[in-house]
């Protein structure tokens, strides 16, 4: 594993990048300038960039969100979202047609039928007691302990409901504030004995979607794709599962554990200890994408 200082040190070995968003390109509040500059320069040199995110939002919703954060469309070619991958499955009827929505109102677009399906299921949001399945786009309150939903989950378990998880992330950092994500709720439901269905990283469906997005602009072999991300159980596990080279961002979720300081450099000893403990074998590591 090689610790690098800048993407440009290795980017000429790849024709495309699969890049995580939160913690790599933005912090949930604003764009990270170094990352935007690096991706824009990579594309200017002929490289392709597909943003691969566990956001439960649609591609259009994510594009609008990151534009507000200051991420220009010159920094990427297309976006593959966990939300789009999960939405196709939901409208395919994997958890039934009457669903209990566990999430916030800003995820309403998740329930709009995707254009790629000719005959989508007629999804109706109903109270839990009338539901055939659960669709989880995130907590009602991202600051609340997932355990607060145990009573509802016990009721759902008693009826054998499946849970569709639109975002496998456990936590994210919005600026300096850590929030719970849908993945934490899906993990609790599975721990309690329920069946949780995943479509984002590290699971194959979102990578299939990312490859389809990439194929629309250029045909690129897997050996020429570099995955970039900061999530050990999502970005790293997904890249390793897909046999893609990985650039691990140590200054995101793992900043404290890897000793990545304000200068953007990880402590080699702490980094090695962290990677070993997590079972991660990245091709490269960088403190922050730049």
C-alpha positions in Angstrom: 0.0 0.0 0.0 1.4 3.4 -1.1 0.6 6.6 0.8 0.3 9.5 -1.7 0.0 13.2 -1.4 -2.1 14.0 -4.5 -4.4 12.1 -6.9 -2.2 13.2 -9.8 0.6 10.9 -8.6 -1.4 7.8 -9.8 -4.4 9.0 -11.8 -2.6 8.5 -15.2 -2.8 4.7 -14.5 -6.7 4.8 -14.7 -9.3 5.9 -17.3 -12.1 6.3 -14.8 -12.8 7.0 -11.1 -15.7 5.8 -9.0 -15.7 8.5 -6.3 -17.6 8.6 -3.0 -19.2 11.9 -2.2 -19.7 12.5 1.5 -16.3 12.8 3.3 -14.4 12.9 0.0 -15.9 15.6 -2.2 -18.0 17.4 0.4 -18.5 17.4 4.1 -22.3 17.6 4.1 -22.3 21.4 4.2 -19.8 22.5 1.6 -17.5 21.3 -1.2 -14.0 20.3 -0.4 -12.0 22.6 -2.7 -9.0 20.3 -3.1 -11.2 17.4 -4.2 -13.1 19.5 -6.7 -9.8 20.8 -8.2 -8.4 17.3 -8.4 -11.5 15.8 -10.1 -11.8 18.7 -12.5 -8.2 18.4 -13.5 -8.6 14.7 -14.0 -11.5 15.1 -16.3 -9.7 17.9 -18.2 -7.0 15.4 -19.0 -9.5 13.0 -20.5 -10.5 10.9 -17.4 -14.0 9.9 -16.5 -15.6 10.5 -13.1 -18.6 8.7 -11.8 -19.8 9.8 -8.4 -21.0 6.7 -6.5 -22.9 7.6 -3.4 -25.0 5.9 -0.8 -27.4 8.8 -0.8 -31.1 7.7 -0.8 -31.8 10.5 -3.3 -32.2 10.3 -7.0 -29.4 11.2 -9.4 -31.1 14.5 -10.1 -31.6 15.1 -6.4 -28.0 14.5 -5.6 -26.8 16.7 -8.5 -29.0 19.6 -7.2 -27.7 19.1 -3.6 -24.0 19.0 -4.4 -24.4 22.1 -6.7 -25.7 23.9 -3.6 -22.6 22.7 -1.7 -20.4 24.2 -4.5 -19.5 21.0 -6.5 -19.6 22.0 -10.2 -20.7 19.7 -12.9 -17.3 20.0 -14.5 -16.0 17.7 -11.7 -17.9 14.6 -12.8 -19.5 12.9 -15.7 -22.5 11.1 -14.0 -23.8 10.0 -10.6 -24.9 6.5 -9.4 -26.9 6.6 -6.2 -28.0 4.0 -3.7 -31.4 5.7 -3.9 -31.8 5.0 -7.6 -30.7 1.4 -7.3 -33.0 0.8 -4.3 -35.9 2.6 -6.0 -35.8 0.3 -9.0 -36.0 -2.6 -6.6 -38.9 -1.0 -4.7 -40.9 -0.4 -7.8 -40.2 -4.0 -8.8 -42.2 -4.9 -5.7 -39.5 -6.5 -3.5 -41.2 -5.4 -0.3 -44.7 -5.2 -1.6 -46.8 -2.3 -2.7 -48.1 -0.9 0.6 -45.0 0.3 2.4 -44.2 2.1 5.7 -41.7 4.9 4.9 -39.1 5.3 7.6 -37.4 8.6 6.7 -37.8 12.3 6.3 -40.1 14.4 4.0 -37.2 15.6 1.8 -36.9 12.0 0.5 -40.3 12.2 -1.2 -38.7 12.0 -4.7 -37.7 8.4 -3.8 -41.3 7.4 -4.4 -41.5 8.7 -8.0 -41.5 5.8 -10.5 -38.2 5.5 -12.4 -38.4 6.0 -16.1 -36.5 2.8 -16.9 -39.3 0.6 -15.7 -42.2 0.0 -18.1 -44.6 -1.4 -15.5 -43.7 -0.2 -12.0 -45.5 -1.4 -9.0 -48.2 0.9 -7.6 -46.4 1.9 -4.4 -48.5 3.4 -1.6 -47.2 4.8 1.7 -49.2 3.6 4.6 -49.0 3.4 8.4 -46.8 0.5 9.8 -49.8 -1.5 10.9 -51.1 -1.6 7.2 -47.8 -2.1 5.5 -46.5 -5.1 3.5 -42.9 -3.9 3.9 -40.6 -1.1 5.1 -38.7 1.4 3.0 -36.0 3.1 5.0 -34.4 6.2 3.5 -33.0 7.3 6.9 -34.0 8.0 10.5 -36.9 10.3 11.3 -34.3 12.1 13.5 -30.7 11.6 12.5 -29.5 12.5 16.0 -31.6 9.9 17.8 -30.2 6.6 18.8 -31.5 3.9 16.4 -32.7 1.9 19.5 -35.6 4.3 19.8 -37.2 2.4 16.8 -37.0 -1.0 18.5 -40.8 -1.0 19.4 -41.8 -0.4 15.8 -39.3 -3.0 14.6 -40.6 -5.6 17.0 -44.1 -5.0 15.6 -42.7 -5.3 12.0 -40.9 -8.5 12.9 -44.1 -10.0 14.3 -45.6 -9.6 10.8 -42.5 -10.8 8.9 -42.0 -7.5 7.1 -38.8 -7.0 4.9 -36.9 -3.7 5.2 -35.5 -2.1 2.0 -32.5 0.1 3.0 -31.9 3.0 0.6 -28.6 4.0 2.2 -26.3 1.4 3.8 -24.1 4.0 5.5 -24.1 3.7 9.3 -23.1 7.3 10.0 -22.0 10.5 8.2 -20.3 13.7 9.4 -22.3 16.8 8.5 -19.6 19.4 9.1 -18.5 18.6 12.6 -21.7 16.8 13.6 -22.0 13.0 13.3 -25.5 11.7 12.2 -27.1 8.3 12.0 -28.0 6.9 8.5 -30.4 4.3 7.2 -27.8 1.6 7.4 -27.8 1.8 11.2 -31.5 1.1 11.3 -31.2 -1.7 8.8 -28.4 -3.3 10.9 -30.6 -3.1 14.0 -33.5 -4.7 12.2 -31.3 -7.5 10.9 -29.7 -7.9 14.4 -33.3 -8.4 15.8 -33.9 -11.1 13.3 -35.5 -9.2 10.4 -34.5 -9.3 6.7 -32.8 -6.1 5.4 -32.3 -5.6 1.7 -29.3 -3.4 0.6 -28.6 -1.8 -2.8 -25.8 0.7 -2.1 -22.1 0.2 -1.3 -20.6 -2.3 -0.6 -23.3 -4.4 -2.4 -23.1 -5.2 -6.1 -26.3 -3.4 -7.4 -24.8 0.1 -7.1 -21.6 -0.9 -8.8 -23.6 -2.4 -11.7 -25.4 0.9 -11.9 -22.1 2.8 -11.8 -20.7 0.7 -14.7 -23.9 1.4 -16.7 -23.5 5.1 -16.1 -19.9 4.9 -17.2 -20.6 2.9 -20.3 -22.8 5.7 -21.6 -19.8 8.0 -21.9 -16.9 5.5 -22.4 -16.2 1.8 -22.3 -13.7 1.2 -19.5 -12.4 -2.2 -18.2 -12.5 -2.8 -14.4 -8.7 -2.8 -14.3 -8.7 0.8 -15.5 -11.1 2.0 -12.8 -10.0 3.4 -9.4 -12.5 3.5 -6.6 -12.1 6.3 -4.1 -13.7 6.5 -0.6 -13.4 6.9 3.1 -15.9 4.3 4.4 -14.3 1.1 5.6 -17.4 -1.0 5.5 -18.9 0.6 2.4 -16.3 2.2 0.0 -13.4 0.0 0.9 -15.4 -3.3 1.2 -17.2 -2.5 -2.0 -14.1 -1.8 -4.0 -12.4 -5.0 -2.7 -15.5 -7.0 -3.4 -15.7 -5.7 -7.0 -11.9 -6.3 -7.4 -11.3 -2.6 -8.1 -8.1 -0.7 -7.1 -8.8 1.5 -4.1 -7.7 4.9 -3.0 -8.6 5.1 0.7 -9.3 8.5 2.1 -7.9 8.4 5.7 -9.0 11.9 6.6 -12.8 11.2 6.4 -14.6 8.9 8.8 -11.4 7.3 10.0 -9.5 10.6 10.6 -9.1 10.1 14.3 -8.2 6.4 14.1 -5.6 7.0 11.4 -4.1 10.1 13.0 -4.9 12.2 9.9 -4.3 15.8 11.1 -4.9 19.2 9.7 -2.0 18.8 7.3 -3.9 16.0 5.6 -1.3 13.3 6.3 -2.1 10.1 8.2 0.2 8.7 10.8 1.7 5.6 9.1 1.8 3.5 12.2 -1.8 4.3 13.2 -2.9 3.9 9.6 -1.4 0.5 9.3 -3.0 -0.6 12.6 -6.4 0.7 11.5 -6.3 -1.0 8.1 -5.2 -4.3 9.6 -8.0 -4.1 12.2 -10.6 -3.3 9.5 -9.3 -5.9 7.1 -8.8 -3.2 4.4 -6.1 -3.6 1.7 -6.2 -0.4 -0.3 -3.9 0.1 -3.3 -3.2 3.7 -2.1 -4.1 5.9 0.8 -4.3 9.7 0.9 -5.3 11.9 3.8 -7.7 14.0 1.8 -8.7 13.9 -1.9 -6.7 16.6 -3.6 
